């Protein structure tokens, strides 16, 4: 099957009466000018499909994969098919009613779809706003109004994690203050969770879902634990091994020996959560179950934010689990861990994803060039 660029060239060549190989001038021709030559210039549905095609072509120029291009326009088609109208006829009230009712999904999925629709309207307003107004008497305006527009519109900011020294000072200050905590088992659990999160680089949702039986002390050099990570390309959640290293093994062993048994459930049950919640509803507590509910990610995020504001030195104001994931990747890479091993540590499928986590890693290209030059000189000297 031909790729998207080949199909595009063939389509444009067919419009211009040439071949796919003779599309030098035909590629320049836009759908905007060709739409005027349609048999029914007032056909809004036809013009709408033309704008979808050009939007895909415009994003194709950026090098996006065909599957990504399809996902960009899918939310637009979805909501327009529901109301049986073209996108510039949508009102903010209809848009909100759809995504709060029949189109409602997980908040992250809904937020992603809303941003994709908003981006399509930005393209539509810039390229076709005037023509749509002249031909159909409608001004192009995104149904995602400023009141309901998500504040999180993509991870475009550079995440700068604390330095390794700042992280060590943070955990040292927190550890010193542990004996003075009002609820010592809970404070110790939170401390161990945060330290394991930093050492292993796992996500908050992955860490909170770990069960006692998921810890395999015999695996590798220092033991590992199994987490259920994110899926990819519709495969669903995938399991992977997370690493403890020497410091994490010692800390987790102490937690299992001294702290885990102080919670209300049975610490020898492999089905029990590794990080149990101390808050039990009255009905659940009355059942005296052997397995307690696990701590939820939002509670862990809130605890981490609270203690980082209290103990974390340096310019970074507060910590959250994903920033600690960035810190884990950055500090291990700066200490000499190869990119492939950092990728394995984070559970990424593609190294390009891992590179994005190392955007703030300290690097000295001049020193690297000098070292590589010196290695080449030594190698040539040995060969001579």
C-alpha positions as semicolon CSV with decimal commas, in nm:
position;residue;x (nm);y (nm);z (nm)
1;X;0,000;0,000;0,000
2;X;0,133;0,344;-0,090
3;X;0,228;0,578;0,189
4;X;0,055;0,908;0,258
5;X;0,294;1,120;0,050
6;X;0,256;0,893;-0,253
7;X;-0,123;0,904;-0,230
8;X;-0,113;1,281;-0,195
9;X;0,109;1,324;-0,500
10;X;-0,113;1,093;-0,704
11;X;-0,427;1,282;-0,601
12;X;-0,281;1,622;-0,686
13;X;-0,143;1,491;-1,015
14;X;-0,481;1,350;-1,112
15;X;-0,643;1,687;-1,043
16;X;-0,390;1,863;-1,261
17;X;-0,402;1,607;-1,545
18;X;-0,043;1,489;-1,498
19;X;0,133;1,193;-1,343
20;X;0,267;1,139;-0,994
21;X;0,619;1,200;-1,121
22;X;0,516;1,529;-1,285
23;X;0,390;1,712;-0,977
24;X;0,640;1,993;-0,943
25;X;0,379;2,267;-0,994
26;X;0,078;2,057;-0,897
27;X;0,207;2,013;-0,541
28;X;0,190;2,388;-0,495
29;X;-0,180;2,396;-0,580
30;X;-0,388;2,406;-0,262
31;X;-0,727;2,264;-0,192
32;X;-0,852;2,615;-0,126
33;X;-0,824;2,713;-0,493
34;X;-0,958;2,378;-0,615
35;X;-1,263;2,402;-0,391
36;X;-1,387;2,698;-0,595
37;X;-1,405;2,474;-0,905
38;X;-1,640;2,221;-0,744
39;X;-1,976;2,164;-0,907
40;X;-2,159;2,298;-0,604
41;X;-1,960;2,579;-0,444
42;X;-2,211;2,605;-0,157
43;X;-2,169;2,243;-0,051
44;X;-2,036;2,285;0,301
45;X;-1,988;1,914;0,359
46;X;-1,758;1,883;0,059
47;X;-1,559;2,186;0,164
48;X;-1,532;2,045;0,517
49;X;-1,380;1,721;0,389
50;X;-1,137;1,923;0,178
51;X;-1,019;2,114;0,485
52;X;-0,967;1,789;0,672
53;X;-0,753;1,659;0,387
54;X;-0,541;1,972;0,372
55;X;-0,501;1,978;0,748
56;X;-0,365;1,622;0,726
57;X;-0,132;1,726;0,445
58;X;-0,011;2,029;0,641
59;X;0,071;1,813;0,942
60;X;0,225;1,550;0,712
61;X;0,483;1,810;0,614
62;X;0,596;1,810;0,977
63;X;0,691;1,442;0,939
64;X;0,410;1,289;1,147
65;X;0,327;0,921;1,104
66;X;0,003;0,826;0,923
67;X;-0,142;0,685;1,246
68;X;-0,075;1,018;1,419
69;X;-0,235;1,211;1,134
70;X;-0,546;0,998;1,165
71;X;-0,570;1,061;1,539
72;X;-0,548;1,439;1,485
73;X;-0,869;1,459;1,281
74;X;-1,059;1,175;1,446
75;X;-1,208;1,390;1,730
76;X;-1,328;1,649;1,475
77;X;-1,503;1,383;1,268
78;X;-1,645;1,226;1,583
79;X;-1,822;1,535;1,714
80;X;-1,934;1,653;1,369
81;X;-2,091;1,315;1,290
82;X;-2,275;1,320;1,622
83;X;-2,441;1,655;1,544
84;X;-2,448;1,595;1,164
85;X;-2,299;1,934;1,091
86;X;-1,979;2,094;0,968
87;X;-1,730;2,210;1,234
88;X;-1,782;2,584;1,189
89;X;-2,150;2,535;1,276
90;X;-2,066;2,389;1,618
91;X;-2,143;2,602;1,923
92;X;-1,954;2,590;2,254
93;X;-2,269;2,465;2,425
94;X;-2,303;2,170;2,184
95;X;-1,934;2,093;2,214
96;X;-1,945;2,090;2,595
97;X;-2,264;1,883;2,595
98;X;-2,101;1,617;2,378
99;X;-1,780;1,578;2,579
100;X;-1,964;1,587;2,910
101;X;-2,214;1,325;2,790
102;X;-2,187;1,075;2,503
103;X;-1,826;1,163;2,424
104;X;-1,705;1,159;2,783
105;X;-1,397;0,942;2,848
106;X;-1,103;0,941;3,085
107;X;-1,006;1,299;3,167
108;X;-0,668;1,268;2,995
109;X;-0,830;1,132;2,676
110;X;-1,097;1,400;2,678
111;X;-0,838;1,671;2,731
112;X;-0,632;1,538;2,442
113;X;-0,933;1,535;2,209
114;X;-1,035;1,887;2,308
115;X;-0,684;2,016;2,233
116;X;-0,683;1,837;1,896
117;X;-1,014;1,996;1,798
118;X;-0,886;2,336;1,910
119;X;-0,570;2,295;1,699
120;X;-0,779;2,208;1,392
121;X;-0,983;2,525;1,439
122;X;-0,665;2,729;1,468
123;X;-0,562;2,591;1,127
124;X;-0,911;2,651;0,987
125;X;-0,922;3,011;1,107
126;X;-0,579;3,095;0,972
127;X;-0,619;2,942;0,624
128;X;-0,992;2,940;0,553
129;X;-1,154;3,186;0,792
130;X;-1,213;3,452;0,526
131;X;-1,335;3,212;0,259
132;X;-1,578;3,035;0,494
133;X;-1,716;3,371;0,597
134;X;-1,764;3,481;0,234
135;X;-1,909;3,154;0,105
136;X;-2,121;3,036;0,397
137;X;-2,172;3,350;0,606
138;X;-2,022;3,198;0,919
139;X;-1,721;3,322;1,112
140;X;-1,478;3,049;1,215
141;X;-1,445;3,034;1,592
142;X;-1,331;2,741;1,801
143;X;-1,610;2,581;2,007
144;X;-1,349;2,534;2,279
145;X;-1,401;2,874;2,438
146;X;-1,155;3,038;2,673
147;X;-1,365;2,943;2,975
148;X;-1,336;2,567;2,910
149;X;-1,003;2,553;2,728
150;X;-0,766;2,317;2,911
151;X;-0,479;2,489;3,080
152;X;-0,261;2,186;3,008
153;X;-0,224;2,210;2,630
154;X;0,076;1,983;2,585
155;X;0,407;1,917;2,753
156;X;0,603;2,190;2,578
157;X;0,783;2,331;2,881
158;X;1,131;2,215;2,971
159;X;1,120;2,009;3,288
160;X;1,428;2,095;3,490
161;X;1,469;1,848;3,778
162;X;1,665;1,929;4,095
163;X;2,032;1,849;4,100
164;X;2,154;1,521;4,241
165;X;2,292;1,702;4,547
166;X;1,957;1,873;4,605
167;X;1,778;1,538;4,589
168;X;2,023;1,381;4,833
169;X;1,984;1,675;5,073
170;X;1,604;1,651;5,040
171;X;1,591;1,285;5,139
172;X;1,849;1,336;5,415
173;X;1,645;1,615;5,577
174;X;1,324;1,414;5,543
175;X;1,489;1,105;5,699
176;X;1,616;1,304;5,998
177;X;1,265;1,434;6,066
178;X;1,094;1,093;6,041
179;X;1,116;1,001;6,413
180;X;0,931;1,323;6,501
181;X;0,632;1,243;6,278
182;X;0,291;1,216;6,443
183;X;0,211;0,891;6,253
184;X;0,547;0,723;6,211
185;X;0,442;0,420;5,997
186;X;0,261;0,645;5,749
187;X;0,552;0,891;5,734
188;X;0,799;0,606;5,682
189;X;0,582;0,457;5,407
190;X;0,569;0,792;5,226
191;X;0,945;0,837;5,256
192;X;1,024;0,491;5,122
193;X;0,776;0,537;4,835
194;X;0,938;0,865;4,733
195;X;1,290;0,722;4,750
196;X;1,195;0,413;4,548
197;X;1,018;0,637;4,295
198;X;1,339;0,838;4,250
199;X;1,573;0,538;4,236
200;X;1,363;0,328;3,996
201;X;1,207;0,603;3,783
202;X;0,859;0,447;3,788
203;X;0,538;0,644;3,747
204;X;0,309;0,721;4,041
205;X;0,031;0,496;3,908
206;X;0,278;0,213;3,855
207;X;0,426;0,245;4,203
208;X;0,094;0,262;4,387
209;X;-0,033;-0,054;4,216
210;X;0,260;-0,275;4,322
211;X;0,163;-0,574;4,536
212;X;0,381;-0,757;4,788
213;X;0,407;-1,055;4,554
214;X;0,537;-0,831;4,275
215;X;0,870;-0,785;4,454
216;X;1,124;-1,045;4,342
217;X;1,426;-1,027;4,570
218;X;1,613;-1,294;4,377
219;X;1,602;-1,118;4,039
220;X;1,920;-0,954;3,915
221;X;2,188;-0,824;4,146
222;X;1,968;-0,642;4,400
223;X;1,614;-0,757;4,325
224;X;1,343;-0,611;4,104
225;X;0,969;-0,551;4,116
226;X;0,702;-0,585;3,850
227;X;0,495;-0,282;3,751
228;X;0,208;-0,245;3,505
229;X;0,302;0,039;3,273
230;X;0,126;0,224;2,997
231;X;0,014;0,055;2,677
232;X;0,109;0,153;2,324
233;X;-0,082;0,144;1,996
234;X;-0,391;-0,009;2,154
235;X;-0,209;-0,300;2,319
236;X;-0,331;-0,219;2,669
237;X;-0,115;-0,195;2,984
238;X;0,217;-0,377;2,968
239;X;0,410;-0,531;3,254
240;X;0,781;-0,464;3,295
241;X;1,052;-0,502;3,558
242;X;1,161;-0,202;3,761
243;X;1,502;-0,184;3,927
244;X;1,583;-0,133;4,295
245;X;1,964;-0,108;4,293
246;X;2,160;-0,152;4,617
247;X;2,017;0,147;4,802
248;X;1,660;0,063;4,706
249;X;1,693;-0,301;4,809
250;X;1,823;-0,210;5,154
251;X;1,553;0,051;5,204
252;X;1,268;-0,170;5,087
253;X;1,391;-0,460;5,297
254;X;1,387;-0,238;5,607
255;X;1,036;-0,121;5,518
256;X;0,908;-0,479;5,484
257;X;1,071;-0,590;5,809
258;X;0,992;-0,291;6,031
259;X;0,706;-0,086;5,886
260;X;0,474;-0,291;5,662
261;X;0,345;-0,507;5,948
262;X;0,216;-0,201;6,138
263;X;-0,076;-0,157;5,900
264;X;-0,414;-0,322;5,950
265;X;-0,390;-0,607;5,700
266;X;-0,180;-0,922;5,667
267;X;0,175;-0,834;5,549
268;X;0,244;-1,195;5,448
269;X;-0,032;-1,200;5,188
270;X;0,124;-1,169;4,843
271;X;-0,198;-1,015;4,709
272;X;-0,174;-0,728;4,956
273;X;-0,058;-0,384;4,840
274;X;0,303;-0,293;4,901
275;X;0,191;0,058;4,998
276;X;-0,138;0,020;5,192
277;X;-0,367;0,308;5,273
278;X;-0,425;0,394;5,636
279;X;-0,772;0,532;5,565
280;X;-1,033;0,256;5,574
281;X;-1,407;0,322;5,539
282;X;-1,601;0,202;5,841
283;X;-1,773;-0,071;5,638
284;X;-1,442;-0,203;5,509
285;X;-1,275;-0,192;5,850
286;X;-1,562;-0,394;5,998
287;X;-1,498;-0,674;5,751
288;X;-1,144;-0,721;5,887
289;X;-1,014;-0,821;5,544
290;X;-0,668;-0,967;5,492
291;X;-0,596;-0,719;5,212
292;X;-0,615;-0,343;5,266
293;X;-0,676;-0,091;4,984
294;X;-0,366;0,060;4,825
295;X;-0,271;0,423;4,844
296;X;-0,396;0,620;4,542
297;X;-0,159;0,819;4,318
298;X;-0,322;1,151;4,403
299;X;-0,242;1,101;4,773
300;X;0,119;1,023;4,690
301;X;0,146;1,333;4,470
302;X;0,001;1,550;4,744
303;X;0,240;1,407;5,005
304;X;0,542;1,452;4,780
305;X;0,447;1,813;4,711
306;X;0,402;1,883;5,081
307;X;0,739;1,745;5,192
308;X;0,933;1,885;4,896
309;X;0,813;2,234;4,983
310;X;0,945;2,173;5,334
311;X;1,280;2,004;5,270
312;X;1,387;2,050;4,906
313;X;1,671;2,304;4,866
314;X;1,755;2,492;4,549
315;X;1,552;2,678;4,287
316;X;1,301;2,400;4,213
317;X;0,997;2,489;4,427
318;X;0,831;2,147;4,456
319;X;0,845;1,788;4,338
320;X;0,590;1,569;4,166
321;X;0,635;1,204;4,061
322;X;0,698;1,269;3,691
323;X;0,965;1,526;3,773
324;X;1,136;1,263;3,989
325;X;1,122;1,033;3,687
326;X;1,305;1,301;3,490
327;X;1,553;1,340;3,776
328;X;1,619;0,965;3,781
329;X;1,693;0,961;3,407
330;X;1,904;1,278;3,412
331;X;2,119;1,188;3,713
332;X;2,188;0,832;3,595
333;X;2,281;0,958;3,249
334;X;2,511;1,226;3,392
335;X;2,678;0,959;3,608
336;X;2,772;0,760;3,298
337;X;2,478;0,525;3,240
338;X;2,440;0,466;2,862
339;X;2,129;0,588;2,685
340;X;2,013;0,232;2,618
341;X;2,024;0,148;2,989
342;X;1,836;0,467;3,080
343;X;1,574;0,368;2,824
344;X;1,548;0,025;2,986
345;X;1,526;0,183;3,331
346;X;1,232;0,404;3,234
347;X;1,055;0,134;3,033
348;X;1,050;0,332;2,708
349;X;1,000;0,155;2,377
350;X;1,183;0,418;2,171
351;X;1,511;0,593;2,255
352;X;1,372;0,919;2,116
353;X;1,129;0,926;2,409
354;X;1,417;0,883;2,653
355;X;1,613;1,166;2,490
356;X;1,325;1,401;2,576
357;X;1,379;1,319;2,943
358;X;1,745;1,423;2,917
359;X;1,685;1,771;2,776
360;X;1,834;1,934;3,087
361;X;2,121;1,686;3,131
362;X;2,454;1,856;3,178
363;X;2,678;1,810;2,878
364;X;3,008;1,949;2,754
365;X;3,047;1,893;2,378
366;X;3,397;2,043;2,377
367;X;3,520;1,801;2,644
368;X;3,360;1,510;2,458
369;X;3,535;1,608;2,135
370;X;3,871;1,636;2,310
371;X;3,828;1,295;2,475
372;X;3,730;1,129;2,148
373;X;4,027;1,291;1,974
374;X;4,263;1,166;2,243
375;X;4,121;0,815;2,214
376;X;4,176;0,824;1,838
377;X;4,536;0,943;1,884
378;X;4,608;0,664;2,135
379;X;4,453;0,404;1,905
380;X;4,654;0,523;1,606
381;X;4,969;0,528;1,818
382;X;4,915;0,168;1,924
383;X;4,851;0,063;1,564
384;X;5,169;0,244;1,451
